[in-house]
Amino acid sequence: MDKKQKFAIWGLVFVSVMAAVTVVAHMSCIWLGEACYRAQLAPKELVESAKNGTLLAPIATVGISFLFAVCGAYALAGAGIIKRLPLTYIALWVIGVLCTLRGIVGIGFSLVYVDMVTVYSFVATIIWLICGVITCFAIKWVPTCAQAPNKSALN
């Protein structure tokens, strides 16, 4: 295993850990309530839902948390730590591109709306940019990310 492949595998493990941390952070809002949603910069509708005790906030939170959990699982599958999942190659490209775009757009918004930038929002932006770039490189550097297993991997 060469250095690029090792780096990419550890990078995908990092992506999965960040996804898991994000799941825990998001799910904590259900128990901690409105202040937690506000601290995590949730949309106004979710903060209001949490404040009013309606189902929108917890349902949206579970849905978003599920998506992050799926991203983490695909990162682990790409790293070869868990069994390959359906459409791993495509899923990793989607995750890589979306995370990279989220990072680039977040940096752009941070430069335009300087007064709205928090340490939390800036750190999250940088982390997801790193996760996106790592995922895109891992697709090329890690054989388990390949679109289809090659014949030598089957022997």
Buried (B, 14 or more C-beta within 10 A) or exposed (E): EEEEBEBBBEBBBBBBBBBBEBBEBBBBBBEEBBEBBBBBEBEEEBBBBBBEEEEEBBEBBEEBBEBBBBBBBBBBBBBBBBEBBEEBBEBBBBBBEBBBEBBBEBBEBBEEEEEEBEEEBEEBBBBBBBBBBBBBBBBEBBEBBBEEEEEEEEE
